[in-house]
Amino acid sequence: MAGRIEDYALIGDMQTAALVCRDGTVDWLCLPRFDSHAIFAGLLGTEEHGFWRLGPAYASDQQPPTAARRSYRGDSLILESEWDTQRGTVRVTDFMPPRDGAPQLIRIVEGVSGRVPMRSALRMRFSYGRVVPWVHKHEGRTVAVAGPDSVWFDTSAETYGKSLTTYADFTVAPGDRIAFTISWEPSHKEPPPLPEPEQSLEATEDFWREWVDHCTYHGPYREAVVRSLITLKALTYGPTGGIVAAPTTSLPEDIGGVRNWDYRYTWLRDAAITLSSLLRTGYREEARAWREWLLRAVAGDPENLQIMYGIAGERELGEAELDWLPGYENSTPVRVGNGAAHQLQLDVYGEVTEALHLAHMTGLARNDYASLLQLKLIRYLEDHWQEPDEGIWEVRGPRRHFVHSKVMAWVAVDRTIKLIESGDADGPLERWRELRDDIHRDVCERGYDKERNTFTQSYGSKELDASLLLIPQMGFLPPDDKRVIGTIEAIQRELSTSDGFILRYPTTSGDENVDGLPGDEGAFLACSFWMADDLAMIGRVDEARKLFEKLLSLRNDLGLLAEEWDPRLQRQVGNFPQAFSHVPLIDTALRLTASGAYGG
């Protein structure tokens, strides 16, 4: 059985990522890309679906021991786990070197004290646990082959096969270092080069040290901000600049339920706000790469902007269910692909335009096609902003006139007007000023409940929605406007959990499932960060700081956050780690630091 979501560590090479549990088991790894088939899918099933455990040996009738300590080595993505056993202490270092060639996962076992018996158990299952590969020896190396894929296993330890699993039993004493490496290569090509684990470790540490040195944030929350930035970098697909929302699929928002989605794609919304955080912390190269990815992804068809694309800009992300996987803690179905890719979500136009505007304002080198794209997006919105859509939360119920979508349409027009006013683009300035005013008037008249003094989820609705917290942050209304304050206070009353975190929206209203799905969900962490931002903006800075620091306490021991927090189970839920949680963490830290709203 897989561990709790927060029991996992992330390692990666900016092209794919692995999740390593506290007991030394790699339960998730897709090769060679984030969105490739998994060779270890135990996270969504059982050991029969693939895993790699490396740790102290234990009796067959016992559970594998968990590490007594684990941490990342400094500001890096190199994981170090230590076990204290009756026979001594051992350390395992796990990492994936940033690469140009074959992807590698390297694990180095180091004796610290005593003599510790160890075991490596490697069970590769291709195609999300469905295919047992042909495992054999080739010139002294172990290779697993199935169809187009081959995975090469290299170690100086003696190995043997049993029950379709490759084992190595060995003992380490102080000073001993034994390395294990798996490398992926297309099965029709020559074998990948022999790994050089120690040199790769040194190069990986140098890479992260140099990358973190570019961070311009040096405030009181630096540790949390840097760890979030490293996580966002790890979720960036290096060859293209595309940013995945998370490296996993189908980790449930509702344990045992059906709210299980594939997040291994680039949502324009998530990527745009990620670009914003990177720009404000000194990472201009990543921001430039994402802008180039965006321009390639939408090239030739900007009017039909998708809400998400593949990490290389692929448009077709057809959704399917893997019925042979029992799901994380029996949460089914397990999905790959995402059927929401072709939904209409008008807010995306605003997020993309805001990101391009910020890139322009922070001095990112001008790109004429980016300005042209922005103008084309507004021309589309001119004709479509009054339509209902599926909204920011990708509801699978009926389309509505979501207030947040209209607000973000206003943002798109407003930022484009600013671009024209700066002299860097040409467009019908007066006509678009009128459009901006029309959208603003429409939202304030049709999306605002005067009796309750709050904006609502959609036109004519009584329900609330945490995305309304973005109204002051986007400049739609000033923070001291009574309608903004009323909305913040209404969301605190009606969408707060028992421990003070914020739900996205009520999933049910009477007997109706608002989003077209059965079941419930936890508190969406981004919404709670937005609440902290708003509280700081309206002058309630002590309350903002307390909420922010309470959110920081939800991170696992390595500083990682999933998408949601389940207040009933007191655990993280949803895909992990989640960019849409780490980005607002950075934003709120920057805001609180600027306001001086931090303790001691």
Buried (B, 14 or more C-beta within 10 A) or exposed (E): EBBBBBBBBBBBBBBBBBBBBBBBBBBBBBBBBBBBBBBBBBBBBBBBBBBBBBBBBBEEEEEBBBBEEBBBBEBBBBBBBBBBBEBBBBBBBBBBBBBEEBBBBBBBBBBBEBBBBBBBBBBBBBBBBBBBBEBEEEEEBBBBBBEEBBBBBBBEBEBEEEEEBBBBBBBBEBEBBBBBBBBBBEBEEEBBEEBBBEEBBEEBBEBBEEBBEBBEBEEBBBEBBBBBBBBBBBBBBBBBBBBBBBBBBBBBBBBEBBBBBBBBBBBBBBBBBBBBBBBBBBBBEBBBBBBBBBBBBBEEEBEEBBBBBBBBBBBEBEBEBBEBBBBBBEBBBBBBBBBBBBBBBBBBBBBBBBBBBBBBEEEBEEBEEBBEBBBBBBBBBBEBBBEBBBBBBBBEEEBBBBBBBBBBBBBBBBBBBBBBEEEEBEBBEEEBBEBBEBBBEBBBEBBBBEEBBBBBBBBEBEBBBBBBBBBBBBBBBEBEBEBBBBBBEBBBEBBBBEEBBBBBBBBEEEEEBBBEBEBBBBBBBBBBBBBBBBBBBBBBBEBBBBBBBBBBEBBBEBBBBBBBBBBEEEBBBBBBBBBBBBBBBBBBBBBBBEBEBBEE
